Amino acid sequence: MDEERVVRVVIADDEAIIRLDLKEILEETGFQVVAETGRGDEAVTLVSEHHPDLVILDIKMPGLDGVSAAREIARTQDIPILLLTAFSQRDLIQDARDAGVAAYLVKPFRKAELIPAIDKILNEAREDRAIAEELTSDTSGKAADDKIETRRLVDEAKAMLMDNFGLNENEAFSFVQQSAMQTRSRMRDVATAIVEGTLAPS
C-alpha cells in the first residue's frame, strides 16, 4: 500500500454483509472507504464524484452488473478496478479484462487474499502511470505500442531482479525507474540492460 497517502476506495456490492466485511478489512488495513453502494449504476456515479484510487465491484448487482459498471468507469477514468465474483468462468474473466478490470477475486474471499490482490493492482497502476508519463513526450504516434513493449520489458527485468537479487516487486521497479532517471535513459532501455545482464544492483 502507498505509504505517502491514504488510498481511497469505492465499494459496490449488493450484499450489505459483504460491503460491511470489505469496509472493515480495508479500514483495518489503513485504506479509506469514501463511498459504498449496492447498485452498479450508483457505483459509476460515486466514482465520478469521489475520484477514488481503487474501485471494488461485485459482478452481480442491480442497475448495472460489475462488468458493465467497470466499462463505464474505464471509459472516463484511469482507476484500478477489482472485481468480486462467485464464478471463475473464462469468458466472464475475459469480458472483465476487456472492460478495464485489473484483477478479480472469487468469493468467498479472505483478508489474506484481498489485501495482496489490492496491493498488486495498486502497484501495477503506479508503474503504468510512471511508464505513461515517460512516454508523454513521444510525438511519433507509437506511444501505445511503446507502452505495451516497455511494460513487457520492465516486467521481465523485475522478475530477474527479484529472482537473482532478492528484491521485492516495489524495490525492483524502483531500481529500474531510478536507474533510468540517473542515466537519463528510457525505462525500456534500462530494463533491456538488466535482462541482457549488463546492468545490476551494486
C-alpha positions in Angstrom: 0.0 0.0 0.0 1.1 3.6 -0.7 2.7 4.9 2.5 2.7 8.5 1.3 -1.1 9.0 1.2 -4.2 7.1 2.2 -5.7 5.0 -0.6 -9.4 6.0 -1.2 -11.8 3.2 -2.2 -15.3 3.0 -3.5 -17.1 -0.3 -2.8 -20.1 -1.7 -4.7 -21.8 -5.0 -3.7 -25.5 -5.7 -3.4 -25.0 -7.8 -0.3 -24.8 -5.5 2.7 -22.9 -8.0 4.8 -20.1 -8.3 2.2 -19.9 -4.5 2.0 -19.5 -4.3 5.8 -16.8 -7.1 5.7 -15.0 -5.3 2.9 -15.1 -1.9 4.7 -13.9 -3.4 8.0 -11.0 -5.2 6.3 -10.0 -2.2 4.3 -10.2 0.3 7.2 -8.3 -2.0 9.5 -5.5 -2.1 6.9 -5.4 1.7 6.6 -7.5 2.3 3.5 -10.3 4.9 3.4 -13.7 3.8 2.1 -15.1 7.1 0.7 -18.4 5.6 -0.6 -20.3 2.4 -0.9 -23.4 1.2 -2.7 -25.4 -1.9 -3.6 -26.0 -0.8 -7.3 -23.8 -0.8 -10.3 -25.2 2.4 -11.8 -24.7 4.2 -8.5 -21.1 2.9 -8.3 -20.4 4.7 -11.6 -21.8 8.0 -10.2 -19.9 7.6 -6.9 -16.6 7.0 -8.7 -17.3 10.1 -10.9 -18.0 12.2 -7.7 -15.1 10.9 -5.5 -12.3 10.0 -7.9 -11.0 7.2 -5.7 -7.7 5.4 -6.1 -9.4 2.0 -6.3 -12.9 0.6 -7.1 -14.2 -2.8 -5.9 -17.2 -4.1 -7.8 -19.3 -7.2 -7.3 -20.2 -9.0 -10.6 -23.9 -9.2 -10.0 -25.7 -6.0 -9.0 -29.0 -4.2 -9.9 -28.8 -1.2 -12.2 -25.6 -2.3 -13.9 -23.6 -5.5 -13.4 -20.0 -5.3 -12.4 -18.5 -5.7 -15.9 -20.8 -3.0 -17.4 -20.1 -0.7 -14.5 -16.3 -1.3 -14.9 -16.6 -0.5 -18.6 -18.4 2.8 -17.9 -15.8 3.8 -15.3 -12.8 2.9 -17.5 -14.3 4.9 -20.3 -13.7 8.2 -18.5 -11.2 7.4 -15.7 -8.0 5.6 -15.2 -8.7 3.9 -11.9 -7.7 0.3 -11.0 -10.8 -1.9 -10.6 -11.1 -5.2 -8.6 -14.0 -7.4 -9.5 -15.6 -9.7 -6.9 -17.3 -12.8 -8.4 -18.7 -16.1 -7.3 -17.7 -17.6 -10.6 -14.4 -18.0 -12.4 -15.6 -18.8 -15.9 -13.1 -18.0 -18.6 -15.4 -15.9 -20.8 -16.6 -13.8 -17.9 -13.0 -13.1 -16.9 -12.1 -12.1 -20.4 -15.1 -9.8 -20.6 -13.9 -8.2 -17.4 -10.4 -7.7 -18.7 -11.8 -6.1 -21.8 -13.9 -3.8 -19.7 -10.9 -2.5 -17.9 -10.9 -4.7 -14.8 -7.3 -5.0 -13.3 -8.0 -8.2 -11.3 -10.7 -10.4 -9.9 -11.2 -12.3 -6.7 -13.6 -15.3 -6.3 -16.0 -15.1 -3.3 -15.9 -16.0 -0.6 -12.5 -14.3 -0.1 -10.3 -13.9 2.9 -8.3 -10.9 4.1 -5.1 -12.8 3.3 -6.2 -12.9 -0.4 -7.9 -9.5 -0.6 -5.1 -7.2 0.6 -2.3 -8.8 -1.6 -4.6 -8.6 -4.6 -5.2 -4.9 -3.9 -1.6 -4.1 -3.3 -0.7 -5.8 -6.6 -3.1 -3.9 -8.7 -2.2 -0.6 -7.0 1.5 -1.2 -7.7 0.8 -2.1 -11.3 -1.3 1.1 -11.7 1.5 3.2 -10.2 4.0 1.6 -12.6 1.7 2.1 -15.6 1.4 5.8 -14.7 5.2 6.1 -14.4 5.6 4.4 -17.8 2.9 6.5 -19.4 4.5 9.7 -18.0 7.8 8.8 -19.5 6.1 8.3 -22.9 4.1 11.5 -22.9 6.9 13.4 -24.7 6.7 10.8 -27.6 5.2 12.5 -30.6 5.7 9.7 -33.0 2.3 8.3 -32.5 3.7 5.0 -31.3 3.2 5.7 -27.6 0.5 2.9 -27.2 2.8 0.3 -28.7 5.8 1.6 -26.8 3.8 1.4 -23.5 3.0 -2.3 -24.1 6.6 -3.1 -25.0 8.0 -1.1 -22.1 5.6 -2.8 -19.7 6.7 -6.2 -21.0 10.4 -5.4 -20.7 10.1 -3.9 -17.3 8.1 -6.9 -16.0 10.9 -9.2 -17.4 13.6 -7.1 -15.7 11.7 -7.0 -12.4 11.4 -10.8 -12.5 15.1 -11.1 -13.0 15.9 -8.6 -10.2 13.5 -10.5 -7.8 14.9 -13.9 -8.7 18.6 -13.1 -8.8 19.0 -10.3 -6.2 16.2 -11.0 -3.8 14.4 -7.6 -4.3 10.7 -7.4 -3.8 8.5 -6.1 -6.6 8.5 -2.5 -5.4 12.3 -2.4 -5.0 12.7 -4.0 -8.4 10.6 -1.4 -10.2 12.3 1.4 -8.2 15.7 0.2 -9.3 14.5 0.3 -13.0 12.9 3.8 -12.5 15.8 5.3 -10.6 18.4 3.9 -13.0 16.6 5.4 -15.9 16.4 8.8 -14.1 20.1 8.8 -13.1 21.3 7.8 -16.6 18.7 9.9 -18.4 17.6 6.8 -20.3 14.2 5.3 -21.0 12.9 2.6 -18.7 12.7 0.2 -21.6 16.5 0.7 -22.2 17.4 0.1 -18.6 15.1 -3.0 -18.5 16.8 -4.3 -21.6 20.2 -3.8 -20.0 19.1 -5.7 -16.9 17.7 -8.6 -19.0 20.9 -8.8 -21.0 23.0 -8.8 -17.8 24.8 -5.5 -18.4 23.2 -3.7 -15.5 22.6 -5.0 -12.0 22.2 -3.6 -8.4 25.6 -3.0 -6.8 
